[in-house]
Amino acid sequence: MGLPWDVYATPIAARKLARLGIEHGEVVLRPAFYRQLGASYGVVSRATCPLEGHDAPGAECSCGFYAVADETQLWRLGADEPELAVLDVELAGRIIEHDHGYRASDQTVRSVRFHGVCVRCGRQADVFGQRRFGGLVPACRRCARRALEPAAVADALGVPVELTTEPDNLVSQRVIETNGGVFVEEFTAPPGLGSKRGLRYRIALEPATPAHRA
């Protein structure tokens, strides 16, 4: 493995895994896998080091926002689970490039994508359900507790939310379209994620209501 090197550049497009949660009434992003010192973050965030107090990311430390260059490298960040989101991000500031990805000081999330599968029963997810300890996961209306509509989650985060389904699952496609999903593309997942064909739908932000003059 080669030594990491630093880059100070215009934003670098990358991808990463994360979870959604609700904290103090706000929708937040959380690390994909539990870390004792891992903290939630927003759509636009700057990393801090919880251990050493130096500017993140440090070359001799593990701090910073982790991401990989493209979809084919996502398996390096963890398992392919229905409750995990794929984030399209832009990295900026100080970036340390490693063999298979990056650690960065500044991160901007551009979109949040989920498998369109209820984490409890496996049916098509059409809402997000709240779990204990503030988790927010894709769910069908039958299984969801304190359900949030995908459009409400997109508005709360300030970025589009995307759901995926299989090309031959017409019921799932109708469910997503009924909930405001607009078809974006057909894709093939990389080998590390099963090489399956899929359809991607995007639920955009609600248009702002124009102010009325008095």
DRENDOTOR-838483 format. One line per 8 residues: number of its first residue (from 1); their letters; for each residue x, y, z of N, C-alpha, C. Coordinates in Angstrom, 2 decimals, decimal comma, always signed. Example, Ala and Ser with C-alpha at 12.3 -4.5 7.8 and 13.67 -1.06 7.14 Angstrom:
1> AS> +13,19/-5,69/+7,80/+12,30/-4,50/+7,80/+13,20/-3,30/+7,80  +12,85/-2,25/+7,08/+13,67/-1,06/+7,14/+12,90/+0,03/+7,87
This chain:
1> MGLPWDVY> +0,84/-1,20/+0,00/+0,00/+0,00/+0,00/+0,87/+1,24/+0,00  +0,60/+2,17/-0,91/+1,39/+3,38/-0,99/+1,05/+4,35/+0,12  +1,92/+5,32/+0,30/+1,69/+6,33/+1,30/+0,61/+7,29/+0,82  -0,23/+7,79/+1,74/-1,23/+8,78/+1,34/-0,56/+10,08/+0,94  -1,24/+10,84/+0,14/-0,72/+12,16/-0,19/-1,84/+13,18/-0,10  -1,47/+14,41/+0,16/-2,43/+15,48/+0,39/-2,78/+16,19/-0,91  -4,04/+16,61/-1,00/-4,48/+17,36/-2,15/-5,26/+18,57/-1,66  -4,97/+19,72/-2,20/-5,81/+20,90/-1,98/-6,36/+21,27/-3,34
9> ATPIAARK> -7,64/+21,01/-3,56/-8,16/+21,14/-4,92/-9,61/+21,59/-4,89  -10,14/+21,79/-6,09/-11,57/+22,05/-6,21/-12,30/+20,79/-5,75  -13,60/+20,85/-5,48/-14,31/+19,68/-4,93/-14,11/+18,41/-5,76  -13,93/+17,31/-5,06/-13,77/+15,99/-5,66/-15,07/+15,22/-5,45  -15,67/+14,71/-6,52/-16,89/+13,91/-6,42/-16,55/+12,53/-5,87  -17,33/+12,06/-4,91/-17,07/+10,76/-4,28/-18,37/+10,20/-3,76  -18,29/+8,97/-3,22/-19,46/+8,31/-2,65/-19,10/+7,67/-1,33  -20,11/+7,52/-0,49/-19,89/+6,91/+0,82/-21,20/+6,32/+1,33
17> LARLGIEH> -21,13/+5,57/+2,42/-22,30/+4,99/+3,07/-22,61/+5,76/+4,35  -23,89/+5,81/+4,71/-24,30/+6,51/+5,92/-25,65/+5,97/+6,37  -26,09/+6,42/+7,53/-27,43/+6,14/+8,04/-28,14/+7,46/+8,27  -29,47/+7,40/+8,33/-30,25/+8,57/+8,69/-30,71/+8,45/+10,13  -30,89/+9,59/+10,77/-31,40/+9,60/+12,13/-32,14/+10,89/+12,40  -32,82/+10,93/+13,54/-33,48/+12,16/+13,98/-32,92/+12,51/+15,35  -32,39/+13,70/+15,47/-31,84/+14,18/+16,72/-32,37/+15,58/+17,00  -32,99/+15,75/+18,16/-33,56/+17,05/+18,54/-34,53/+17,56/+17,48
25> GEVVLRPA> -35,29/+16,63/+16,91/-36,30/+17,01/+15,93/-35,78/+17,27/+14,53  -34,46/+17,09/+14,31/-33,86/+17,35/+13,00/-33,38/+16,04/+12,36  -33,55/+15,93/+11,03/-33,01/+14,79/+10,30/-31,52/+15,00/+10,10  -30,72/+14,00/+10,50/-29,26/+14,11/+10,41/-28,69/+12,88/+9,72  -27,44/+12,97/+9,36/-26,69/+11,85/+8,79/-25,77/+11,30/+9,87  -25,64/+9,97/+9,89/-24,81/+9,30/+10,88/-23,81/+8,38/+10,19  -22,70/+8,07/+10,87/-21,76/+7,10/+10,29/-22,46/+5,78/+9,98  -22,03/+5,12/+8,92/-22,68/+3,87/+8,51/-22,54/+2,78/+9,56
33> FYRQLGAS> -21,41/+2,77/+10,27/-21,17/+1,73/+11,27/-20,73/+2,37/+12,57  -21,13/+1,77/+13,66/-20,90/+2,36/+14,97/-19,42/+2,61/+15,24  -19,14/+3,82/+15,66/-17,81/+4,18/+16,13/-17,99/+4,92/+17,45  -17,19/+4,59/+18,42/-17,38/+5,15/+19,75/-17,38/+6,67/+19,74  -16,55/+7,26/+18,90/-16,45/+8,71/+18,85/-17,07/+9,29/+17,58  -17,80/+8,46/+16,84/-18,45/+8,95/+15,63/-19,61/+9,87/+15,96  -19,77/+10,94/+15,21/-20,82/+11,92/+15,47/-21,67/+12,12/+14,23  -22,90/+12,54/+14,44/-23,78/+12,86/+13,32/-23,28/+14,13/+12,63
41> YGVVSRAT> -23,75/+14,35/+11,41/-23,31/+15,52/+10,66/-24,41/+15,96/+9,72  -24,27/+17,16/+9,18/-25,25/+17,72/+8,28/-24,83/+17,60/+6,84  -25,62/+18,19/+5,96/-25,36/+18,12/+4,53/-24,06/+18,85/+4,19  -23,80/+19,96/+4,85/-22,53/+20,68/+4,69/-21,80/+20,64/+6,02  -20,64/+19,99/+6,05/-19,96/+19,77/+7,33/-18,46/+19,88/+7,19  -17,83/+20,21/+8,33/-16,37/+20,20/+8,44/-15,98/+19,21/+9,52  -15,01/+18,37/+9,20/-14,59/+17,32/+10,13/-13,75/+17,89/+11,27  -13,84/+17,25/+12,43/-12,99/+17,57/+13,57/-12,40/+16,26/+14,09
49> CPLEGHDA> -11,29/+16,35/+14,78/-10,68/+15,17/+15,38/-11,07/+15,10/+16,84  -11,79/+14,04/+17,26/-12,24/+13,96/+18,65/-11,14/+13,51/+19,61  -10,01/+13,08/+19,09/-8,95/+12,53/+19,96/-7,80/+13,50/+20,18  -7,24/+14,00/+19,09/-6,00/+14,77/+19,18/-6,21/+16,28/+19,18  -7,37/+16,72/+18,71/-7,63/+18,15/+18,69/-6,95/+18,89/+17,56  -6,31/+18,18/+16,61/-5,67/+18,84/+15,47/-6,68/+19,01/+14,33  -6,29/+19,75/+13,32/-7,14/+19,90/+12,15/-7,29/+18,56/+11,44  -8,51/+18,23/+11,07/-8,77/+16,97/+10,36/-8,75/+17,23/+8,85
57> PGAECSCG> -8,29/+16,22/+8,09/-7,76/+14,93/+8,52/-6,25/+15,01/+8,78  -5,79/+14,26/+9,78/-4,37/+14,21/+10,07/-3,72/+13,03/+9,38  -2,53/+13,23/+8,84/-1,85/+12,15/+8,11/-1,54/+10,96/+9,00  -1,29/+11,20/+10,29/-0,96/+10,12/+11,22/-2,16/+9,70/+12,05  -3,36/+10,15/+11,68/-4,58/+9,88/+12,45/-5,60/+9,22/+11,52  -6,75/+8,85/+12,08/-7,81/+8,24/+11,29/-9,01/+9,17/+11,14  -8,86/+10,44/+11,48/-9,98/+11,37/+11,45/-10,28/+11,83/+10,03  -11,41/+12,51/+9,87/-11,82/+13,04/+8,58/-13,03/+12,31/+8,02
65> FYAVADET> -13,59/+12,87/+6,96/-14,72/+12,25/+6,27/-14,18/+11,24/+5,26  -14,64/+10,00/+5,38/-14,20/+8,92/+4,48/-15,13/+8,84/+3,27  -14,56/+8,56/+2,11/-15,36/+8,33/+0,90/-14,49/+7,60/-0,12  -15,15/+7,02/-1,12/-14,43/+6,34/-2,21/-14,75/+7,04/-3,52  -13,95/+6,72/-4,53/-14,05/+7,46/-5,78/-15,33/+7,17/-6,55  -15,80/+5,93/-6,52/-16,98/+5,59/-7,31/-17,68/+4,37/-6,72  -18,76/+3,99/-7,38/-19,64/+2,92/-6,90/-18,91/+1,58/-6,76  -17,94/+1,33/-7,61/-17,27/+0,03/-7,59/-16,45/-0,18/-6,32
73> QLWRLGAD> -16,17/+0,89/-5,59/-15,35/+0,78/-4,38/-16,18/+0,83/-3,10  -17,51/+0,95/-3,21/-18,34/+1,10/-2,02/-18,24/-0,09/-1,07  -18,03/-1,29/-1,61/-17,96/-2,48/-0,77/-16,83/-2,37/+0,25  -15,84/-1,54/-0,02/-14,74/-1,39/+0,92/-15,16/-0,67/+2,20  -16,30/+0,05/+2,13/-16,77/+0,81/+3,28/-17,75/+0,03/+4,14  -18,14/-1,18/+3,72/-19,05/-1,96/+4,54/-20,05/-2,76/+3,74  -21,02/-3,33/+4,44/-22,00/-4,23/+3,84/-23,04/-3,46/+3,04  -23,72/-4,21/+2,18/-24,79/-3,66/+1,35/-26,12/-3,95/+2,06
81> EPELAVLD> -26,52/-3,08/+2,98/-27,71/-3,30/+3,80/-28,82/-2,34/+3,39  -30,10/-2,78/+3,46/-31,21/-1,91/+3,06/-31,29/-0,61/+3,85  -30,85/-0,60/+5,12/-30,99/+0,62/+5,90/-29,83/+1,60/+5,71  -28,85/+1,21/+4,92/-27,73/+2,10/+4,64/-28,03/+2,96/+3,41  -27,65/+4,22/+3,48/-27,80/+5,12/+2,35/-26,47/+5,25/+1,62  -26,56/+5,45/+0,32/-25,38/+5,82/-0,47/-25,45/+7,33/-0,67  -24,42/+8,02/-0,26/-24,36/+9,47/-0,40/-23,47/+9,85/-1,58  -23,98/+10,70/-2,44/-23,13/+11,37/-3,44/-22,62/+12,63/-2,78
89> VELAGRII> -21,31/+12,74/-2,65/-20,73/+13,86/-1,92/-19,68/+14,58/-2,76  -19,38/+15,80/-2,34/-18,23/+16,54/-2,84/-17,29/+16,78/-1,67  -16,04/+16,43/-1,84/-15,02/+16,62/-0,81/-14,18/+17,84/-1,18  -13,82/+18,62/-0,17/-13,03/+19,82/-0,42/-12,15/+20,10/+0,79  -11,44/+21,23/+0,74/-10,52/+21,56/+1,82/-9,27/+20,72/+1,73  -8,85/+20,19/+2,87/-7,69/+19,30/+2,86/-8,19/+17,87/+2,61  -7,61/+17,23/+1,62/-8,00/+15,86/+1,26/-6,75/+14,99/+1,24  -6,81/+13,87/+1,95/-5,73/+12,89/+1,91/-6,20/+11,74/+1,05
97> EHDHGYRA> -5,48/+11,48/-0,02/-5,86/+10,40/-0,94/-5,09/+9,13/-0,58  -5,84/+8,02/-0,40/-5,27/+6,71/-0,14/-5,42/+5,84/-1,39  -5,01/+4,60/-1,30/-5,07/+3,72/-2,47/-6,48/+3,55/-3,01  -7,47/+3,50/-2,13/-8,83/+3,19/-2,57/-9,86/+4,25/-2,19  -9,43/+5,41/-1,75/-10,40/+6,42/-1,38/-9,74/+7,64/-0,76  -10,56/+8,40/-0,01/-10,12/+9,69/+0,51/-10,53/+9,86/+1,98  -9,82/+10,78/+2,64/-10,27/+11,38/+3,89/-10,21/+12,89/+3,69  -11,27/+13,58/+4,08/-11,35/+15,01/+3,76/-11,76/+15,83/+4,97
105> SDQTVRSV> -11,44/+17,12/+4,89/-11,83/+18,04/+5,96/-13,24/+18,57/+5,76  -13,66/+18,75/+4,50/-14,97/+19,35/+4,22/-15,76/+18,46/+3,28  -17,05/+18,37/+3,57/-17,92/+17,47/+2,81/-19,27/+18,12/+2,56  -19,75/+18,03/+1,33/-21,08/+18,49/+0,97/-21,84/+17,33/+0,34  -23,00/+17,01/+0,88/-23,83/+15,91/+0,37/-24,71/+16,45/-0,74  -24,72/+15,77/-1,89/-25,53/+16,20/-3,02/-26,81/+15,39/-3,18  -26,82/+14,12/-2,78/-28,04/+13,31/-2,82/-27,88/+12,13/-1,88  -29,02/+11,55/-1,50/-29,07/+10,42/-0,57/-29,88/+9,32/-1,23
113> RFHGVCVR> -29,28/+8,13/-1,38/-29,96/+7,04/-2,11/-30,13/+5,81/-1,24  -31,32/+5,23/-1,28/-31,63/+4,02/-0,53/-32,13/+2,93/-1,46  -31,91/+1,67/-1,06/-32,65/+0,57/-1,66/-34,12/+0,80/-1,29  -35,00/+0,57/-2,22/-36,41/+0,80/-1,94/-37,06/-0,38/-1,24  -36,47/-0,86/-0,14/-36,93/-2,08/+0,52/-37,20/-1,80/+1,99  -38,35/-2,24/+2,47/-38,68/-2,13/+3,89/-37,69/-3,00/+4,69  -37,02/-2,43/+5,67/-36,00/-3,17/+6,41/-36,61/-4,25/+7,31  -37,92/-4,18/+7,52/-38,56/-5,16/+8,40/-39,16/-6,34/+7,65
121> CGRQADVF> -39,90/-6,08/+6,55/-40,62/-7,17/+5,89/-40,13/-7,44/+4,47  -39,33/-6,55/+3,89/-38,82/-6,77/+2,55/-39,71/-6,28/+1,44  -40,90/-5,73/+1,76/-41,74/-5,15/+0,72/-41,12/-3,84/+0,23  -41,76/-3,27/-0,80/-41,30/-1,98/-1,30/-41,49/-0,92/-0,22  -40,46/-0,15/+0,05/-40,54/+0,95/+1,01/-41,13/+2,18/+0,32  -42,10/+2,81/+0,98/-42,64/+4,04/+0,44/-42,59/+5,19/+1,44  -42,10/+4,93/+2,65/-41,92/+5,98/+3,66/-40,63/+5,67/+4,43  -40,31/+6,51/+5,40/-39,24/+6,24/+6,35/-39,85/+6,09/+7,73
129> GQRRFGGL> -39,44/+5,04/+8,44/-39,94/+4,78/+9,78/-38,88/+5,10/+10,83  -39,34/+5,59/+11,98/-38,43/+5,93/+13,06/-38,23/+4,73/+13,97  -36,97/+4,50/+14,33/-36,61/+3,41/+15,22/-36,20/+3,96/+16,58  -35,96/+3,02/+17,50/-35,44/+3,43/+18,80/-34,07/+4,07/+18,62  -33,74/+4,95/+19,53/-32,47/+5,68/+19,50/-32,36/+6,59/+18,28  -33,51/+6,92/+17,69/-33,51/+7,95/+16,66/-33,18/+7,51/+15,26  -33,07/+6,21/+14,99/-32,78/+5,75/+13,64/-33,94/+6,03/+12,70  -33,63/+6,27/+11,44/-34,64/+6,54/+10,41/-34,34/+5,63/+9,23
137> VPACRRCA> -35,25/+4,70/+8,91/-34,96/+3,66/+7,93/-36,10/+3,53/+6,92  -35,81/+3,03/+5,71/-36,87/+2,79/+4,73/-37,86/+1,75/+5,25  -39,15/+1,98/+5,02/-40,17/+1,07/+5,53/-41,42/+1,17/+4,67  -42,22/+0,12/+4,69/-43,55/+0,20/+4,08/-44,49/+0,83/+5,11  -45,65/+1,25/+4,65/-46,56/+1,93/+5,58/-47,08/+0,99/+6,66  -47,15/-0,28/+6,35/-47,64/-1,24/+7,34/-46,67/-1,39/+8,51  -45,37/-1,35/+8,23/-44,36/-1,58/+9,27/-43,85/-0,30/+9,92  -44,03/+0,82/+9,26/-43,41/+2,06/+9,74/-44,05/+2,56/+11,02
145> RRALEPAA> -43,21/+2,99/+11,94/-43,66/+3,69/+13,13/-43,31/+5,16/+12,98  -44,28/+6,01/+13,25/-44,08/+7,46/+13,12/-43,47/+7,76/+11,75  -44,22/+7,41/+10,73/-43,72/+7,47/+9,35/-43,45/+8,91/+8,90  -42,39/+9,05/+8,11/-42,08/+10,31/+7,43/-42,10/+10,06/+5,93  -42,75/+10,93/+5,17/-42,77/+10,80/+3,72/-41,38/+11,10/+3,16  -41,00/+10,41/+2,07/-39,69/+10,68/+1,45/-39,49/+12,15/+1,10  -40,54/+12,82/+0,62/-40,42/+14,24/+0,28/-40,11/+15,07/+1,52  -40,68/+14,68/+2,67/-40,41/+15,41/+3,91/-38,96/+15,23/+4,34
153> VADALGVP> -38,42/+14,01/+4,12/-37,02/+13,76/+4,46/-36,11/+14,56/+3,54  -36,45/+14,58/+2,23/-35,65/+15,37/+1,29/-35,66/+16,85/+1,67  -36,81/+17,37/+2,04/-36,90/+18,77/+2,43/-36,13/+19,04/+3,71  -36,20/+18,10/+4,67/-35,49/+18,30/+5,94/-33,98/+18,33/+5,74  -33,49/+17,47/+4,84/-32,05/+17,44/+4,58/-31,61/+18,56/+3,64  -32,51/+18,93/+2,74/-32,16/+19,94/+1,75/-31,51/+19,38/+0,51  -31,61/+18,05/+0,31/-31,07/+17,40/-0,89/-32,07/+16,35/-1,36  -32,02/+15,95/-2,65/-32,93/+14,93/-3,14/-32,67/+13,57/-2,48
161> VELTTEPD> -33,75/+12,80/-2,35/-33,67/+11,42/-1,87/-34,00/+10,50/-3,04  -33,19/+9,46/-3,21/-33,40/+8,51/-4,30/-33,71/+7,12/-3,77  -34,59/+6,41/-4,47/-34,94/+5,03/-4,14/-34,69/+4,17/-5,36  -34,26/+2,93/-5,14/-34,02/+2,02/-6,25/-34,92/+0,80/-6,13  -35,19/+0,16/-7,28/-35,99/-1,06/-7,32/-35,56/-1,88/-8,52  -36,15/-3,08/-8,69/-35,78/-3,97/-9,79/-36,62/-3,65/-11,03  -36,05/-3,86/-12,24/-36,78/-3,55/-13,48/-38,07/-4,33/-13,65  -38,15/-5,56/-13,10/-39,35/-6,37/-13,29/-40,35/-6,23/-12,15
169> NLVSQRVI> -40,08/-5,39/-11,19/-40,98/-5,21/-10,05/-41,89/-4,01/-10,31  -42,96/-4,26/-11,07/-43,86/-3,17/-11,46/-44,60/-2,59/-10,27  -44,93/-3,42/-9,29/-45,63/-2,93/-8,10/-44,75/-1,91/-7,37  -43,48/-2,25/-7,18/-42,57/-1,33/-6,51/-42,43/-0,02/-7,27  -42,36/-0,12/-8,59/-42,23/+1,09/-9,39/-43,44/+1,99/-9,22  -44,63/+1,39/-9,18/-45,85/+2,19/-9,00/-45,88/+2,84/-7,62  -45,43/+2,10/-6,61/-45,41/+2,66/-5,25/-44,50/+3,88/-5,20  -43,31/+3,77/-5,78/-42,37/+4,89/-5,77/-42,94/+6,08/-6,54
177> ETNGGVFV> -43,52/+5,82/-7,72/-44,08/+6,90/-8,52/-45,25/+7,58/-7,82  -46,06/+6,79/-7,11/-47,18/+7,36/-6,36/-46,69/+8,32/-5,28  -45,50/+8,06/-4,77/-44,95/+8,89/-3,70/-44,00/+9,97/-4,22  -44,15/+10,30/-5,49/-43,41/+11,43/-6,04/-42,10/+11,08/-6,70  -41,79/+9,80/-6,87/-40,54/+9,41/-7,50/-40,57/+9,62/-9,00  -39,51/+10,19/-9,54/-39,37/+10,42/-10,97/-38,21/+9,55/-11,47  -38,46/+8,78/-12,53/-37,43/+7,87/-13,04/-36,21/+8,66/-13,49  -35,02/+8,16/-13,08/-33,75/+8,80/-13,44/-32,97/+7,96/-14,44
185> EEFTAPPG> -32,77/+6,67/-14,11/-31,95/+5,84/-14,99/-32,09/+4,36/-14,63  -31,71/+3,51/-15,59/-31,50/+2,09/-15,32/-30,00/+1,89/-15,16  -29,59/+1,07/-14,20/-28,17/+0,90/-13,92/-27,87/-0,56/-13,60  -26,61/-0,89/-13,59/-26,13/-2,21/-13,15/-25,18/-2,00/-11,98  -25,48/-2,62/-10,87/-24,62/-2,48/-9,69/-23,25/-3,09/-9,97  -22,19/-2,54/-9,35/-20,85/-3,10/-9,55/-20,75/-4,51/-8,98  -19,75/-5,30/-9,40/-19,61/-6,68/-8,93/-19,58/-6,81/-7,41  -18,95/-5,87/-6,74/-18,89/-5,95/-5,29/-20,23/-5,80/-4,61
193> LGSKRGLR> -21,25/-5,29/-5,36/-22,59/-5,13/-4,82/-23,60/-6,02/-5,55  -23,12/-7,08/-6,19/-24,01/-8,08/-6,75/-24,27/-8,03/-8,24  -23,82/-6,99/-8,93/-24,00/-6,86/-10,39/-25,46/-6,92/-10,83  -26,37/-6,51/-9,96/-27,80/-6,57/-10,30/-28,23/-5,33/-11,06  -29,19/-5,52/-11,98/-29,80/-4,39/-12,67/-30,81/-3,73/-11,77  -30,94/-2,41/-11,91/-31,89/-1,70/-11,09/-32,38/-0,44/-11,77  -33,43/+0,13/-11,20/-33,98/+1,40/-11,65/-33,83/+2,41/-10,52  -33,42/+3,62/-10,87/-33,24/+4,67/-9,88/-34,32/+5,73/-10,06
201> YRIALEPA> -34,97/+6,08/-8,95/-35,99/+7,13/-8,94/-35,55/+8,23/-7,98  -35,88/+9,46/-8,32/-35,50/+10,60/-7,49/-36,74/+11,31/-6,97  -36,72/+11,61/-5,68/-37,77/+12,42/-5,05/-37,15/+13,77/-4,75  -37,54/+14,76/-5,52/-36,90/+16,07/-5,43/-37,48/+16,87/-4,28  -36,84/+17,99/-4,00/-37,31/+18,89/-2,96/-38,63/+19,53/-3,40  -39,46/+19,82/-2,40/-40,69/+20,54/-2,70/-40,33/+21,95/-3,14  -40,97/+22,46/-4,19/-40,68/+23,84/-4,60/-41,09/+24,83/-3,52  -40,28/+25,83/-3,37/-40,58/+26,84/-2,34/-41,88/+27,59/-2,68
209> TPAHRA> -42,66/+27,87/-1,67/-43,89/+28,63/-1,87/-43,54/+30,10/-1,97  -43,92/+30,76/-3,08/-43,57/+32,17/-3,22/-44,23/+33,02/-2,17  -43,51/+34,02/-1,70/-44,06/+34,91/-0,69/-45,06/+35,86/-1,35  -46,09/+36,20/-0,61/-47,11/+37,12/-1,11/-46,86/+38,52/-0,54  -46,94/+39,48/-1,41/-46,77/+40,84/-0,94/-47,98/+41,28/-0,15  -47,72/+42,05/+0,86/-48,84/+42,56/+1,67/-49,58/+43,63/+0,89
